[in-house]
Amino acid sequence: MQVAGHQTLTRADLCEAVHEEVGLSRQECSGLVERTLDLIVDSLEQGETVKLSGFGVFQVREKRARMGRNPKTGEPAAINPRRVISFRASQIMKSRVHDAVVET
């Protein structure tokens, strides 16, 4: 889907696309998109993996504490443990994005 004049796809754009494709009211489509995104975030908060076939996999990774370095001063700095989200695109998505870049 190409949104005219946009280089960033927003929630509003997703809601509008669902509205045009499915034919539900804009309010219902907005609720549908919001609920879908909420379910993804809720699953990630619980540490679950979210796999969307043909799209990719979202995973939460635990990063351990470590010593880093302040890039400006060069002084050592402690980096606290944290949880990060990683995304691995499916092979289908990788192929589509690659083919789209090659064609343009």
PDB file as gemmi writes it, atoms N, CA and C in Angstrom:
CRYST1    1.000    1.000    1.000  90.00  90.00  90.00 P 1                      
ATOM      1  N   MET A   1       0.843  -1.181   0.000  1.00  0.00           N  
ATOM      2  CA  MET A   1       0.000   0.000   0.000  1.00  0.00           C  
ATOM      3  C   MET A   1       0.880   1.232   0.000  1.00  0.00           C  
ATOM      4  N   GLN A   2       0.655   2.114  -0.896  1.00  0.00           N  
ATOM      5  CA  GLN A   2       1.389   3.374  -0.964  1.00  0.00           C  
ATOM      6  C   GLN A   2       0.450   4.488  -0.545  1.00  0.00           C  
ATOM      7  N   VAL A   3       0.821   5.213   0.487  1.00  0.00           N  
ATOM      8  CA  VAL A   3       0.018   6.326   0.959  1.00  0.00           C  
ATOM      9  C   VAL A   3       0.538   7.574   0.272  1.00  0.00           C  
ATOM     10  N   ALA A   4      -0.324   8.255  -0.462  1.00  0.00           N  
ATOM     11  CA  ALA A   4       0.090   9.412  -1.260  1.00  0.00           C  
ATOM     12  C   ALA A   4       0.744  10.473  -0.398  1.00  0.00           C  
ATOM     13  N   GLY A   5       1.955  10.868  -0.779  1.00  0.00           N  
ATOM     14  CA  GLY A   5       2.646  11.951  -0.112  1.00  0.00           C  
ATOM     15  C   GLY A   5       3.273  11.597   1.225  1.00  0.00           C  
ATOM     16  N   HIS A   6       3.185  10.343   1.657  1.00  0.00           N  
ATOM     17  CA  HIS A   6       3.735   9.946   2.947  1.00  0.00           C  
ATOM     18  C   HIS A   6       4.970   9.071   2.756  1.00  0.00           C  
ATOM     19  N   GLN A   7       5.941   9.259   3.624  1.00  0.00           N  
ATOM     20  CA  GLN A   7       7.069   8.343   3.667  1.00  0.00           C  
ATOM     21  C   GLN A   7       7.040   7.528   4.948  1.00  0.00           C  
ATOM     22  N   THR A   8       6.129   7.873   5.851  1.00  0.00           N  
ATOM     23  CA  THR A   8       5.958   7.147   7.098  1.00  0.00           C  
ATOM     24  C   THR A   8       4.508   6.698   7.200  1.00  0.00           C  
ATOM     25  N   LEU A   9       4.323   5.423   7.478  1.00  0.00           N  
ATOM     26  CA  LEU A   9       2.984   4.877   7.648  1.00  0.00           C  
ATOM     27  C   LEU A   9       2.588   5.045   9.107  1.00  0.00           C  
ATOM     28  N   THR A  10       1.484   5.713   9.377  1.00  0.00           N  
ATOM     29  CA  THR A  10       1.036   5.987  10.737  1.00  0.00           C  
ATOM     30  C   THR A  10      -0.144   5.097  11.111  1.00  0.00           C  
ATOM     31  N   ARG A  11      -0.531   5.150  12.383  1.00  0.00           N  
ATOM     32  CA  ARG A  11      -1.714   4.416  12.827  1.00  0.00           C  
ATOM     33  C   ARG A  11      -2.943   4.877  12.051  1.00  0.00           C  
ATOM     34  N   ALA A  12      -3.030   6.182  11.848  1.00  0.00           N  
ATOM     35  CA  ALA A  12      -4.171   6.725  11.102  1.00  0.00           C  
ATOM     36  C   ALA A  12      -4.197   6.158   9.682  1.00  0.00           C  
ATOM     37  N   ASP A  13      -3.034   6.023   9.057  1.00  0.00           N  
ATOM     38  CA  ASP A  13      -2.953   5.445   7.717  1.00  0.00           C  
ATOM     39  C   ASP A  13      -3.411   3.985   7.728  1.00  0.00           C  
ATOM     40  N   LEU A  14      -2.987   3.243   8.753  1.00  0.00           N  
ATOM     41  CA  LEU A  14      -3.420   1.846   8.870  1.00  0.00           C  
ATOM     42  C   LEU A  14      -4.930   1.758   9.039  1.00  0.00           C  
ATOM     43  N   CYS A  15      -5.471   2.610   9.885  1.00  0.00           N  
ATOM     44  CA  CYS A  15      -6.928   2.619  10.113  1.00  0.00           C  
ATOM     45  C   CYS A  15      -7.672   2.933   8.824  1.00  0.00           C  
ATOM     46  N   GLU A  16      -7.180   3.908   8.080  1.00  0.00           N  
ATOM     47  CA  GLU A  16      -7.820   4.288   6.819  1.00  0.00           C  
ATOM     48  C   GLU A  16      -7.751   3.143   5.806  1.00  0.00           C  
ATOM     49  N   ALA A  17      -6.600   2.463   5.744  1.00  0.00           N  
ATOM     50  CA  ALA A  17      -6.448   1.341   4.813  1.00  0.00           C  
ATOM     51  C   ALA A  17      -7.403   0.205   5.167  1.00  0.00           C  
ATOM     52  N   VAL A  18      -7.544  -0.079   6.462  1.00  0.00           N  
ATOM     53  CA  VAL A  18      -8.479  -1.126   6.893  1.00  0.00           C  
ATOM     54  C   VAL A  18      -9.902  -0.703   6.553  1.00  0.00           C  
ATOM     55  N   HIS A  19     -10.222   0.554   6.779  1.00  0.00           N  
ATOM     56  CA  HIS A  19     -11.557   1.070   6.454  1.00  0.00           C  
ATOM     57  C   HIS A  19     -11.868   0.874   4.967  1.00  0.00           C  
ATOM     58  N   GLU A  20     -10.924   1.231   4.111  1.00  0.00           N  
ATOM     59  CA  GLU A  20     -11.137   1.109   2.658  1.00  0.00           C  
ATOM     60  C   GLU A  20     -11.238  -0.346   2.220  1.00  0.00           C  
ATOM     61  N   GLU A  21     -10.446  -1.224   2.836  1.00  0.00           N  
ATOM     62  CA  GLU A  21     -10.403  -2.627   2.426  1.00  0.00           C  
ATOM     63  C   GLU A  21     -11.589  -3.428   2.972  1.00  0.00           C  
ATOM     64  N   VAL A  22     -11.929  -3.203   4.236  1.00  0.00           N  
ATOM     65  CA  VAL A  22     -12.924  -4.024   4.906  1.00  0.00           C  
ATOM     66  C   VAL A  22     -14.309  -3.402   4.841  1.00  0.00           C  
ATOM     67  N   GLY A  23     -14.371  -2.086   4.867  1.00  0.00           N  
ATOM     68  CA  GLY A  23     -15.660  -1.422   4.776  1.00  0.00           C  
ATOM     69  C   GLY A  23     -16.330  -1.153   6.111  1.00  0.00           C  
ATOM     70  N   LEU A  24     -15.655  -1.446   7.214  1.00  0.00           N  
ATOM     71  CA  LEU A  24     -16.197  -1.101   8.528  1.00  0.00           C  
ATOM     72  C   LEU A  24     -16.104   0.406   8.717  1.00  0.00           C  
ATOM     73  N   SER A  25     -16.777   0.929   9.736  1.00  0.00           N  
ATOM     74  CA  SER A  25     -16.689   2.369   9.998  1.00  0.00           C  
ATOM     75  C   SER A  25     -15.264   2.718  10.407  1.00  0.00           C  
ATOM     76  N   ARG A  26     -14.915   3.982  10.266  1.00  0.00           N  
ATOM     77  CA  ARG A  26     -13.578   4.420  10.638  1.00  0.00           C  
ATOM     78  C   ARG A  26     -13.315   4.180  12.125  1.00  0.00           C  
ATOM     79  N   GLN A  27     -14.341   4.390  12.945  1.00  0.00           N  
ATOM     80  CA  GLN A  27     -14.199   4.183  14.378  1.00  0.00           C  
ATOM     81  C   GLN A  27     -13.944   2.705  14.683  1.00  0.00           C  
ATOM     82  N   GLU A  28     -14.678   1.813  14.034  1.00  0.00           N  
ATOM     83  CA  GLU A  28     -14.465   0.382  14.237  1.00  0.00           C  
ATOM     84  C   GLU A  28     -13.076  -0.041  13.770  1.00  0.00           C  
ATOM     85  N   CYS A  29     -12.634   0.487  12.652  1.00  0.00           N  
ATOM     86  CA  CYS A  29     -11.307   0.166  12.124  1.00  0.00           C  
ATOM     87  C   CYS A  29     -10.214   0.671  13.054  1.00  0.00           C  
ATOM     88  N   SER A  30     -10.420   1.859  13.589  1.00  0.00           N  
ATOM     89  CA  SER A  30      -9.460   2.413  14.533  1.00  0.00           C  
ATOM     90  C   SER A  30      -9.358   1.517  15.764  1.00  0.00           C  
ATOM     91  N   GLY A  31     -10.496   1.083  16.276  1.00  0.00           N  
ATOM     92  CA  GLY A  31     -10.504   0.181  17.426  1.00  0.00           C  
ATOM     93  C   GLY A  31      -9.837  -1.140  17.117  1.00  0.00           C  
ATOM     94  N   LEU A  32     -10.046  -1.654  15.916  1.00  0.00           N  
ATOM     95  CA  LEU A  32      -9.443  -2.913  15.494  1.00  0.00           C  
ATOM     96  C   LEU A  32      -7.923  -2.804  15.434  1.00  0.00           C  
ATOM     97  N   VAL A  33      -7.433  -1.744  14.818  1.00  0.00           N  
ATOM     98  CA  VAL A  33      -5.981  -1.534  14.719  1.00  0.00           C  
ATOM     99  C   VAL A  33      -5.381  -1.342  16.113  1.00  0.00           C  
ATOM    100  N   GLU A  34      -6.013  -0.517  16.942  1.00  0.00           N  
ATOM    101  CA  GLU A  34      -5.519  -0.274  18.299  1.00  0.00           C  
ATOM    102  C   GLU A  34      -5.479  -1.558  19.110  1.00  0.00           C  
ATOM    103  N   ARG A  35      -6.535  -2.359  19.027  1.00  0.00           N  
ATOM    104  CA  ARG A  35      -6.588  -3.617  19.784  1.00  0.00           C  
ATOM    105  C   ARG A  35      -5.503  -4.582  19.324  1.00  0.00           C  
ATOM    106  N   THR A  36      -5.265  -4.646  18.029  1.00  0.00           N  
ATOM    107  CA  THR A  36      -4.225  -5.518  17.496  1.00  0.00           C  
ATOM    108  C   THR A  36      -2.856  -5.105  18.030  1.00  0.00           C  
ATOM    109  N   LEU A  37      -2.570  -3.815  17.968  1.00  0.00           N  
ATOM    110  CA  LEU A  37      -1.286  -3.323  18.468  1.00  0.00           C  
ATOM    111  C   LEU A  37      -1.162  -3.535  19.973  1.00  0.00           C  
ATOM    112  N   ASP A  38      -2.252  -3.334  20.706  1.00  0.00           N  
ATOM    113  CA  ASP A  38      -2.244  -3.567  22.153  1.00  0.00           C  
ATOM    114  C   ASP A  38      -1.939  -5.031  22.475  1.00  0.00           C  
ATOM    115  N   LEU A  39      -2.530  -5.953  21.724  1.00  0.00           N  
ATOM    116  CA  LEU A  39      -2.275  -7.378  21.956  1.00  0.00           C  
ATOM    117  C   LEU A  39      -0.805  -7.718  21.725  1.00  0.00           C  
ATOM    118  N   ILE A  40      -0.207  -7.127  20.701  1.00  0.00           N  
ATOM    119  CA  ILE A  40       1.217  -7.360  20.430  1.00  0.00           C  
ATOM    120  C   ILE A  40       2.058  -6.838  21.582  1.00  0.00           C  
ATOM    121  N   VAL A  41       1.790  -5.608  22.015  1.00  0.00           N  
ATOM    122  CA  VAL A  41       2.563  -5.007  23.105  1.00  0.00           C  
ATOM    123  C   VAL A  41       2.356  -5.787  24.405  1.00  0.00           C  
ATOM    124  N   ASP A  42       1.121  -6.173  24.703  1.00  0.00           N  
ATOM    125  CA  ASP A  42       0.842  -6.947  25.922  1.00  0.00           C  
ATOM    126  C   ASP A  42       1.623  -8.261  25.927  1.00  0.00           C  
ATOM    127  N   SER A  43       1.671  -8.930  24.797  1.00  0.00           N  
ATOM    128  CA  SER A  43       2.414 -10.190  24.701  1.00  0.00           C  
ATOM    129  C   SER A  43       3.901  -9.962  24.925  1.00  0.00           C  
ATOM    130  N   LEU A  44       4.438  -8.904  24.339  1.00  0.00           N  
ATOM    131  CA  LEU A  44       5.854  -8.598  24.515  1.00  0.00           C  
ATOM    132  C   LEU A  44       6.161  -8.228  25.962  1.00  0.00           C  
ATOM    133  N   GLU A  45       5.259  -7.506  26.624  1.00  0.00           N  
ATOM    134  CA  GLU A  45       5.438  -7.175  28.043  1.00  0.00           C  
ATOM    135  C   GLU A  45       5.548  -8.435  28.896  1.00  0.00           C  
ATOM    136  N   GLN A  46       4.809  -9.468  28.512  1.00  0.00           N  
ATOM    137  CA  GLN A  46       4.828 -10.739  29.243  1.00  0.00           C  
ATOM    138  C   GLN A  46       6.040 -11.596  28.877  1.00  0.00           C  
ATOM    139  N   GLY A  47       6.868 -11.106  27.950  1.00  0.00           N  
ATOM    140  CA  GLY A  47       8.054 -11.850  27.531  1.00  0.00           C  
ATOM    141  C   GLY A  47       7.781 -12.889  26.468  1.00  0.00           C  
ATOM    142  N   GLU A  48       6.583 -12.852  25.886  1.00  0.00           N  
ATOM    143  CA  GLU A  48       6.218 -13.815  24.844  1.00  0.00           C  
ATOM    144  C   GLU A  48       6.781 -13.385  23.490  1.00  0.00           C  
ATOM    145  N   THR A  49       6.956 -14.343  22.615  1.00  0.00           N  
ATOM    146  CA  THR A  49       7.368 -14.081  21.241  1.00  0.00           C  
ATOM    147  C   THR A  49       6.111 -13.876  20.407  1.00  0.00           C  
ATOM    148  N   VAL A  50       6.143 -12.899  19.513  1.00  0.00           N  
ATOM    149  CA  VAL A  50       5.012 -12.634  18.626  1.00  0.00           C  
ATOM    150  C   VAL A  50       5.465 -12.952  17.204  1.00  0.00           C  
ATOM    151  N   LYS A  51       4.845 -13.966  16.606  1.00  0.00           N  
ATOM    152  CA  LYS A  51       5.181 -14.376  15.251  1.00  0.00           C  
ATOM    153  C   LYS A  51       4.000 -14.092  14.340  1.00  0.00           C  
ATOM    154  N   LEU A  52       4.234 -13.254  13.335  1.00  0.00           N  
ATOM    155  CA  LEU A  52       3.216 -12.944  12.337  1.00  0.00           C  
ATOM    156  C   LEU A  52       3.690 -13.560  11.028  1.00  0.00           C  
ATOM    157  N   SER A  53       3.049 -14.646  10.651  1.00  0.00           N  
ATOM    158  CA  SER A  53       3.456 -15.403   9.475  1.00  0.00           C  
ATOM    159  C   SER A  53       3.516 -14.504   8.244  1.00  0.00           C  
ATOM    160  N   GLY A  54       4.608 -14.584   7.523  1.00  0.00           N  
ATOM    161  CA  GLY A  54       4.784 -13.782   6.320  1.00  0.00           C  
ATOM    162  C   GLY A  54       5.251 -12.360   6.610  1.00  0.00           C  
ATOM    163  N   PHE A  55       5.347 -12.005   7.882  1.00  0.00           N  
ATOM    164  CA  PHE A  55       5.766 -10.652   8.278  1.00  0.00           C  
ATOM    165  C   PHE A  55       7.069 -10.715   9.052  1.00  0.00           C  
ATOM    166  N   GLY A  56       7.051 -11.375  10.205  1.00  0.00           N  
ATOM    167  CA  GLY A  56       8.268 -11.494  10.988  1.00  0.00           C  
ATOM    168  C   GLY A  56       7.987 -11.888  12.423  1.00  0.00           C  
ATOM    169  N   VAL A  57       9.048 -11.842  13.237  1.00  0.00           N  
ATOM    170  CA  VAL A  57       8.980 -12.263  14.627  1.00  0.00           C  
ATOM    171  C   VAL A  57       9.500 -11.148  15.520  1.00  0.00           C  
ATOM    172  N   PHE A  58       8.704 -10.784  16.534  1.00  0.00           N  
ATOM    173  CA  PHE A  58       9.125  -9.850  17.570  1.00  0.00           C  
ATOM    174  C   PHE A  58       9.504 -10.680  18.786  1.00  0.00           C  
ATOM    175  N   GLN A  59      10.672 -10.406  19.376  1.00  0.00           N  
ATOM    176  CA  GLN A  59      11.104 -11.121  20.567  1.00  0.00           C  
ATOM    177  C   GLN A  59      11.642 -10.130  21.588  1.00  0.00           C  
ATOM    178  N   VAL A  60      11.484 -10.479  22.864  1.00  0.00           N  
ATOM    179  CA  VAL A  60      12.068  -9.693  23.942  1.00  0.00           C  
ATOM    180  C   VAL A  60      13.349 -10.408  24.352  1.00  0.00           C  
ATOM    181  N   ARG A  61      14.435  -9.655  24.411  1.00  0.00           N  
ATOM    182  CA  ARG A  61      15.719 -10.214  24.829  1.00  0.00           C  
ATOM    183  C   ARG A  61      16.158  -9.536  26.116  1.00  0.00           C  
ATOM    184  N   GLU A  62      16.744 -10.323  26.999  1.00  0.00           N  
ATOM    185  CA  GLU A  62      17.299  -9.801  28.240  1.00  0.00           C  
ATOM    186  C   GLU A  62      18.769  -9.485  27.990  1.00  0.00           C  
ATOM    187  N   LYS A  63      19.151  -8.236  28.207  1.00  0.00           N  
ATOM    188  CA  LYS A  63      20.563  -7.867  28.069  1.00  0.00           C  
ATOM    189  C   LYS A  63      21.157  -7.741  29.464  1.00  0.00           C  
ATOM    190  N   ARG A  64      22.301  -8.314  29.648  1.00  0.00           N  
ATOM    191  CA  ARG A  64      22.940  -8.320  30.965  1.00  0.00           C  
ATOM    192  C   ARG A  64      23.613  -6.975  31.243  1.00  0.00           C  
ATOM    193  N   ALA A  65      23.919  -6.751  32.508  1.00  0.00           N  
ATOM    194  CA  ALA A  65      24.663  -5.551  32.883  1.00  0.00           C  
ATOM    195  C   ALA A  65      26.087  -5.681  32.341  1.00  0.00           C  
ATOM    196  N   ARG A  66      26.671  -4.551  31.989  1.00  0.00           N  
ATOM    197  CA  ARG A  66      28.039  -4.586  31.477  1.00  0.00           C  
ATOM    198  C   ARG A  66      28.679  -3.215  31.648  1.00  0.00           C  
ATOM    199  N   MET A  67      29.951  -3.187  31.440  1.00  0.00           N  
ATOM    200  CA  MET A  67      30.669  -1.916  31.488  1.00  0.00           C  
ATOM    201  C   MET A  67      30.783  -1.383  30.065  1.00  0.00           C  
ATOM    202  N   GLY A  68      30.441  -0.124  29.915  1.00  0.00           N  
ATOM    203  CA  GLY A  68      30.567   0.537  28.623  1.00  0.00           C  
ATOM    204  C   GLY A  68      31.535   1.697  28.762  1.00  0.00           C  
ATOM    205  N   ARG A  69      31.513   2.571  27.805  1.00  0.00           N  
ATOM    206  CA  ARG A  69      32.407   3.711  27.823  1.00  0.00           C  
ATOM    207  C   ARG A  69      31.659   4.931  27.308  1.00  0.00           C  
ATOM    208  N   ASN A  70      31.802   6.044  28.019  1.00  0.00           N  
ATOM    209  CA  ASN A  70      31.221   7.305  27.575  1.00  0.00           C  
ATOM    210  C   ASN A  70      31.959   7.733  26.306  1.00  0.00           C  
ATOM    211  N   PRO A  71      31.254   7.876  25.169  1.00  0.00           N  
ATOM    212  CA  PRO A  71      31.949   8.190  23.915  1.00  0.00           C  
ATOM    213  C   PRO A  71      32.612   9.569  23.909  1.00  0.00           C  
ATOM    214  N   LYS A  72      32.088  10.505  24.695  1.00  0.00           N  
ATOM    215  CA  LYS A  72      32.683  11.846  24.717  1.00  0.00           C  
ATOM    216  C   LYS A  72      33.951  11.900  25.557  1.00  0.00           C  
ATOM    217  N   THR A  73      33.873  11.301  26.761  1.00  0.00           N  
ATOM    218  CA  THR A  73      34.988  11.422  27.695  1.00  0.00           C  
ATOM    219  C   THR A  73      35.893  10.206  27.701  1.00  0.00           C  
ATOM    220  N   GLY A  74      35.386   9.079  27.231  1.00  0.00           N  
ATOM    221  CA  GLY A  74      36.170   7.851  27.253  1.00  0.00           C  
ATOM    222  C   GLY A  74      36.167   7.166  28.610  1.00  0.00           C  
ATOM    223  N   GLU A  75      35.445   7.730  29.592  1.00  0.00           N  
ATOM    224  CA  GLU A  75      35.408   7.143  30.924  1.00  0.00           C  
ATOM    225  C   GLU A  75      34.491   5.927  30.946  1.00  0.00           C  
ATOM    226  N   PRO A  76      34.861   4.932  31.757  1.00  0.00           N  
ATOM    227  CA  PRO A  76      33.992   3.751  31.891  1.00  0.00           C  
ATOM    228  C   PRO A  76      32.652   4.140  32.509  1.00  0.00           C  
ATOM    229  N   ALA A  77      31.603   3.465  32.072  1.00  0.00           N  
ATOM    230  CA  ALA A  77      30.263   3.730  32.601  1.00  0.00           C  
ATOM    231  C   ALA A  77      29.511   2.406  32.690  1.00  0.00           C  
ATOM    232  N   ALA A  78      28.802   2.210  33.803  1.00  0.00           N  
ATOM    233  CA  ALA A  78      28.025   0.984  33.989  1.00  0.00           C  
ATOM    234  C   ALA A  78      26.746   1.067  33.158  1.00  0.00           C  
ATOM    235  N   ILE A  79      26.428  -0.009  32.456  1.00  0.00           N  
ATOM    236  CA  ILE A  79      25.189  -0.103  31.695  1.00  0.00           C  
ATOM    237  C   ILE A  79      24.319  -1.135  32.408  1.00  0.00           C  
ATOM    238  N   ASN A  80      23.158  -0.710  32.846  1.00  0.00           N  
ATOM    239  CA  ASN A  80      22.253  -1.567  33.614  1.00  0.00           C  
ATOM    240  C   ASN A  80      21.639  -2.648  32.739  1.00  0.00           C  
ATOM    241  N   PRO A  81      21.225  -3.765  33.364  1.00  0.00           N  
ATOM    242  CA  PRO A  81      20.526  -4.797  32.583  1.00  0.00           C  
ATOM    243  C   PRO A  81      19.192  -4.234  32.099  1.00  0.00           C  
ATOM    244  N   ARG A  82      18.754  -4.721  30.962  1.00  0.00           N  
ATOM    245  CA  ARG A  82      17.500  -4.205  30.405  1.00  0.00           C  
ATOM    246  C   ARG A  82      16.893  -5.225  29.454  1.00  0.00           C  
ATOM    247  N   ARG A  83      15.653  -4.974  29.115  1.00  0.00           N  
ATOM    248  CA  ARG A  83      14.944  -5.803  28.134  1.00  0.00           C  
ATOM    249  C   ARG A  83      14.845  -4.991  26.845  1.00  0.00           C  
ATOM    250  N   VAL A  84      15.121  -5.629  25.732  1.00  0.00           N  
ATOM    251  CA  VAL A  84      15.022  -4.957  24.441  1.00  0.00           C  
ATOM    252  C   VAL A  84      14.158  -5.794  23.508  1.00  0.00           C  
ATOM    253  N   ILE A  85      13.536  -5.133  22.556  1.00  0.00           N  
ATOM    254  CA  ILE A  85      12.710  -5.822  21.568  1.00  0.00           C  
ATOM    255  C   ILE A  85      13.533  -5.971  20.291  1.00  0.00           C  
ATOM    256  N   SER A  86      13.546  -7.166  19.765  1.00  0.00           N  
ATOM    257  CA  SER A  86      14.195  -7.378  18.477  1.00  0.00           C  
ATOM    258  C   SER A  86      13.143  -7.833  17.477  1.00  0.00           C  
ATOM    259  N   PHE A  87      13.370  -7.506  16.229  1.00  0.00           N  
ATOM    260  CA  PHE A  87      12.460  -7.907  15.157  1.00  0.00           C  
ATOM    261  C   PHE A  87      13.274  -8.590  14.082  1.00  0.00           C  
ATOM    262  N   ARG A  88      12.815  -9.747  13.658  1.00  0.00           N  
ATOM    263  CA  ARG A  88      13.455 -10.468  12.564  1.00  0.00           C  
ATOM    264  C   ARG A  88      12.412 -10.632  11.464  1.00  0.00           C  
ATOM    265  N   ALA A  89      12.662 -10.002  10.343  1.00  0.00           N  
ATOM    266  CA  ALA A  89      11.730 -10.046   9.223  1.00  0.00           C  
ATOM    267  C   ALA A  89      11.692 -11.444   8.617  1.00  0.00           C  
ATOM    268  N   SER A  90      10.499 -11.831   8.134  1.00  0.00           N  
ATOM    269  CA  SER A  90      10.359 -13.125   7.470  1.00  0.00           C  
ATOM    270  C   SER A  90      11.056 -13.074   6.112  1.00  0.00           C  
ATOM    271  N   GLN A  91      11.316 -14.233   5.573  1.00  0.00           N  
ATOM    272  CA  GLN A  91      11.952 -14.308   4.259  1.00  0.00           C  
ATOM    273  C   GLN A  91      11.057 -13.686   3.193  1.00  0.00           C  
ATOM    274  N   ILE A  92       9.739 -13.838   3.352  1.00  0.00           N  
ATOM    275  CA  ILE A  92       8.790 -13.252   2.405  1.00  0.00           C  
ATOM    276  C   ILE A  92       8.924 -11.731   2.412  1.00  0.00           C  
ATOM    277  N   MET A  93       8.963 -11.141   3.597  1.00  0.00           N  
ATOM    278  CA  MET A  93       9.090  -9.684   3.688  1.00  0.00           C  
ATOM    279  C   MET A  93      10.425  -9.224   3.117  1.00  0.00           C  
ATOM    280  N   LYS A  94      11.485  -9.926   3.457  1.00  0.00           N  
ATOM    281  CA  LYS A  94      12.809  -9.556   2.946  1.00  0.00           C  
ATOM    282  C   LYS A  94      12.818  -9.561   1.415  1.00  0.00           C  
ATOM    283  N   SER A  95      12.219 -10.590   0.839  1.00  0.00           N  
ATOM    284  CA  SER A  95      12.176 -10.689  -0.624  1.00  0.00           C  
ATOM    285  C   SER A  95      11.371  -9.555  -1.236  1.00  0.00           C  
ATOM    286  N   ARG A  96      10.215  -9.253  -0.644  1.00  0.00           N  
ATOM    287  CA  ARG A  96       9.368  -8.183  -1.185  1.00  0.00           C  
ATOM    288  C   ARG A  96      10.056  -6.833  -1.103  1.00  0.00           C  
ATOM    289  N   VAL A  97      10.712  -6.557   0.028  1.00  0.00           N  
ATOM    290  CA  VAL A  97      11.402  -5.281   0.184  1.00  0.00           C  
ATOM    291  C   VAL A  97      12.580  -5.199  -0.780  1.00  0.00           C  
ATOM    292  N   HIS A  98      13.313  -6.289  -0.900  1.00  0.00           N  
ATOM    293  CA  HIS A  98      14.457  -6.307  -1.820  1.00  0.00           C  
ATOM    294  C   HIS A  98      13.997  -6.095  -3.254  1.00  0.00           C  
ATOM    295  N   ASP A  99      12.929  -6.797  -3.665  1.00  0.00           N  
ATOM    296  CA  ASP A  99      12.421  -6.675  -5.021  1.00  0.00           C  
ATOM    297  C   ASP A  99      11.898  -5.266  -5.292  1.00  0.00           C  
ATOM    298  N   ALA A 100      11.286  -4.644  -4.305  1.00  0.00           N  
ATOM    299  CA  ALA A 100      10.772  -3.286  -4.472  1.00  0.00           C  
ATOM    300  C   ALA A 100      11.912  -2.294  -4.663  1.00  0.00           C  
ATOM    301  N   VAL A 101      13.019  -2.491  -3.961  1.00  0.00           N  
ATOM    302  CA  VAL A 101      14.170  -1.587  -4.083  1.00  0.00           C  
ATOM    303  C   VAL A 101      14.818  -1.775  -5.445  1.00  0.00           C  
ATOM    304  N   VAL A 102      14.922  -3.019  -5.893  1.00  0.00           N  
ATOM    305  CA  VAL A 102      15.567  -3.305  -7.185  1.00  0.00           C  
ATOM    306  C   VAL A 102      14.751  -2.699  -8.326  1.00  0.00           C  
ATOM    307  N   GLU A 103      13.409  -2.713  -8.217  1.00  0.00           N  
ATOM    308  CA  GLU A 103      12.543  -2.218  -9.290  1.00  0.00           C  
ATOM    309  C   GLU A 103      12.532  -0.710  -9.406  1.00  0.00           C  
ATOM    310  N   THR A 104      12.807   0.013  -8.311  1.00  0.00           N  
ATOM    311  CA  THR A 104      12.741   1.483  -8.361  1.00  0.00           C  
ATOM    312  C   THR A 104      13.995   2.111  -8.840  1.00  0.00           C  
TER     313      THR A 104                                                      
END                                                                             
